[in-house]
Amino acid sequence: MSGCFFDRDGGPETGPPSPPTLRARGEPARSASAARPGGPEMGPPSPPTLRARGEPARSASGGVVVAAVRPGSDAATAGLCPNDRVLAVNGTALRDAIDFQFHAADEVLRLDVEREGRRRRLTVVRAPGELGVELVPPRPGDIATCANKCVFCFIHQLPKGMRRSLYVKDDDYRLSFLHGNYITLTDLDEAAFERIVTQRLSPLYVSVHATDPALRHRLLGQPRHSAEILPRLERLAKAGIRVHAQIVLCPALNDGPHLARTVAELAPLHPHVATTAIVPVGLTRHRARLPALRALTPDEAAALVITVSAWQRAFQATLGSRFVFLADEVYLLADRPLPPSAAYEGFPVIEDGIGLVRRFEDGWRRSLARRGVRRVRRDVTLVTGEMFAPRLAALVATLDDGARVRVAAVPNDFFGRGIGVAGLLTGGDVQRHLAARGDLGAAVLVPAVTVRDGDGVFLDDVTPADLARDLDVAVKLVAPAPAALLDALCR
Ligand code: SF4
């Protein structure tokens, strides 16, 4: 699930009426997708520094389409332009962005390019570092989708009438490699497996949920393919492909002894299965005609914290890694302290909500210690979800004049009050909540995680400019880093 307060780059201040330009979140939830933080381990050859924005780019005519070329880069020097379709690299035809990454690692690249219907060849001489190319993301039809009907699927819990792209149930190993989207491996055919091994698409992010085949089959909604996961993971492990496993925890379904069995059966695959993330199921109020599920209770969360801490100690002794990690929201629900930063072992699955709060709070303290100025300059309202609001308020209280910052814990009426993260707030909920609050100060600061990549709109297609106009106040989207928030507050 998306971040605690911030996620990615923010955008410009928007007083009414200029529209924002920013980059932000994509998927509505962690159903099958979660952006991967680290770089891929593709090889050999070593990965080029393509910045693959979005999903694997492909078109009906083959090749990949260039979205942007960084001025002054090797690609720009060679004459590559936005909208060029790169058909082949060094004579090898491209299927998608992964092929581009794989084949563009050489020092000298002969690119067969189609531009305005005409073919040409460009030669790129690469220096070490960024190639400077960004590719166009694919259309939804180019993405492999799942044949599952998971009992907890967030996409099945979306209301009707939202934008089409939100309903894409991706289960695409390419997106798993490029962006850390979670996949189930149920539909992985031999050709895909061969490609994963040949191009060393590692790590992959795999939704396990349960290792008991019958239980996993039930959790995945009885797919037509076998849902047995351990043989697939063992095969990937033998091929040297690393995996980050995920368990969406559904109380009374795959918790208790089932969870213990799953963790115990994954552990022998370490270090190939590098981590196992346990995240609680997210339930919206739109669960019409779906299997009955309930959310984790605070008592269950507290028990889980104790159980997982014990597992971590044992795995630390035997595997040299804690191996199993709990989502931030479990600690918050249990009202238990978050583990220290070192316990996250480098935050390898932070985009799955494992360690976001710890990293943000530690980053806040470091940024604060480095800054000369820590006085809040003007009255503002800071928007966040209900889950992180108390912790954000505590951070703000450490500032001089912190009382000038009103932390608005916006209830998620759109999806339901069980959804407390900022990343799933809609513009409508933010607008209604802030309008009812009255005095908002000189500006409203909105976490950039709430708006979508590319066009900068909330999930319900409201824009920050709409908010600014309706509330008659400047609206600023704030970048993910604590330093950016401190800048916005204290400068
Ligand atoms: S049905 Fe399951 S695998 Fe498919 S998108 Fe939903 S959660 Fe992911």
Residues whose N, C-alpha, C, O or C-beta is under 5 A from the ligand:
A	BS01	SF4	S31 A32 C146 N148 K149 C150 C153 F154 K169 D170 T184
